[in-house]
Amino acid sequence: TFDVLMNGHLEYSGTAGPVGTAPTVVLGAVIEEGSVLSGTGLPGSTVYAVDDQGLILGSVVVDAQGNFLLPVSGAVAGTQVKVIQDGVEASRVLSAFKMGSLS
């Protein structure tokens, strides 16, 4: 629960919902040409891939077994990509790269 005070007066009291859970990326990489990340999450939740500029690169709803395949497109090589579920980021941040640039 929380209270909002303004100029010493109680303006609002509320209760925050439960803290979200982070998704887990099991396999995949973010490739500039497009890719798919596989992972696990909370069934029914939406998982997003978001670059470091806030651009959503893909989204998917976690299936009933807690798995997802997240298509990612529009990444720019050198940017960081976060995977987010219920407002909570996965512990692993991915770096986008251009196919063939790892050799």
C-alpha positions as CSV (number, residue, x, y, z in Angstrom):
1,T,0.0,0.0,0.0
2,F,1.1,3.6,-0.4
3,D,0.0,7.2,0.3
4,V,0.5,10.2,-1.8
5,L,1.1,13.4,0.2
6,M,1.0,16.9,-1.3
7,N,1.9,19.9,0.8
8,G,1.5,17.7,3.9
9,H,-2.0,16.6,3.0
10,L,-3.1,13.1,2.1
11,E,-4.2,13.2,-1.6
12,Y,-4.5,9.5,-2.4
13,S,-4.1,6.1,-0.8
14,G,-3.7,3.0,-2.9
15,T,-2.4,-0.5,-3.3
16,A,0.0,-1.6,-5.9
17,G,-0.5,-4.9,-7.7
18,P,1.9,-7.8,-7.5
19,V,5.4,-7.4,-8.8
20,G,5.7,-8.9,-12.3
21,T,8.0,-11.7,-13.2
22,A,10.9,-11.7,-15.6
23,P,10.9,-13.9,-18.7
24,T,13.9,-16.2,-19.3
25,V,15.5,-16.3,-22.8
26,V,16.6,-19.9,-23.4
27,L,17.9,-19.7,-26.9
28,G,18.5,-17.2,-29.7
29,A,20.3,-14.1,-30.7
30,V,19.2,-10.7,-32.0
31,I,20.2,-10.4,-35.7
32,E,19.7,-7.2,-37.7
33,E,18.1,-9.2,-40.5
34,G,15.5,-10.7,-38.1
35,S,15.5,-13.6,-35.6
36,V,13.5,-15.6,-33.1
37,L,14.1,-15.9,-29.4
38,S,12.8,-18.8,-27.4
39,G,12.2,-18.7,-23.7
40,T,9.9,-19.2,-20.8
41,G,7.5,-16.9,-19.0
42,L,4.2,-16.6,-17.2
43,P,1.4,-18.2,-19.2
44,G,-0.9,-15.6,-20.8
45,S,1.6,-12.7,-20.3
46,T,2.9,-10.7,-23.2
47,V,6.7,-10.7,-23.7
48,Y,8.3,-7.8,-25.6
49,A,11.7,-7.2,-27.3
50,V,12.6,-3.6,-26.8
51,D,15.8,-1.8,-28.1
52,D,17.8,0.8,-26.1
53,Q,15.8,3.6,-27.9
54,G,12.5,2.2,-26.6
55,L,11.4,0.8,-30.0
56,I,9.4,-2.5,-29.7
57,L,11.0,-5.0,-32.0
58,G,8.5,-7.8,-31.4
59,S,5.9,-9.2,-29.0
60,V,4.3,-12.6,-28.2
61,V,1.9,-14.1,-25.7
62,V,3.4,-16.8,-23.5
63,D,1.6,-20.2,-24.2
64,A,-0.3,-22.3,-21.6
65,Q,2.9,-24.3,-21.0
66,G,4.9,-21.2,-20.2
67,N,6.9,-21.1,-23.5
68,F,7.3,-18.4,-26.1
69,L,8.9,-17.9,-29.5
70,L,9.5,-14.2,-29.9
71,P,10.1,-12.9,-33.5
72,V,12.4,-9.9,-33.5
73,S,12.8,-7.6,-36.5
74,G,14.0,-4.1,-37.0
75,A,17.1,-4.3,-34.7
76,V,20.1,-2.2,-35.5
77,A,23.5,-3.7,-35.1
78,G,25.3,-2.4,-32.0
79,T,22.1,-1.7,-30.0
80,Q,21.1,-3.4,-26.8
81,V,17.8,-5.4,-26.7
82,K,15.9,-6.2,-23.5
83,V,13.2,-8.9,-23.2
84,I,10.4,-7.7,-20.9
85,Q,7.4,-9.3,-19.3
86,D,5.0,-7.6,-16.9
87,G,7.3,-4.6,-16.8
88,V,10.2,-6.7,-15.6
89,E,13.4,-7.2,-17.7
90,A,15.1,-10.5,-18.2
91,S,18.4,-10.7,-16.5
92,R,20.2,-11.0,-19.8
93,V,20.5,-8.0,-22.2
94,L,21.2,-9.0,-25.8
95,S,23.3,-7.1,-28.3
96,A,22.0,-6.9,-31.9
97,F,24.5,-7.8,-34.6
98,K,24.5,-8.0,-38.4
99,M,24.7,-11.5,-39.9
100,G,28.3,-12.3,-40.9
101,S,29.8,-9.7,-38.5
102,L,31.0,-12.3,-36.0
103,S,33.6,-13.9,-38.2
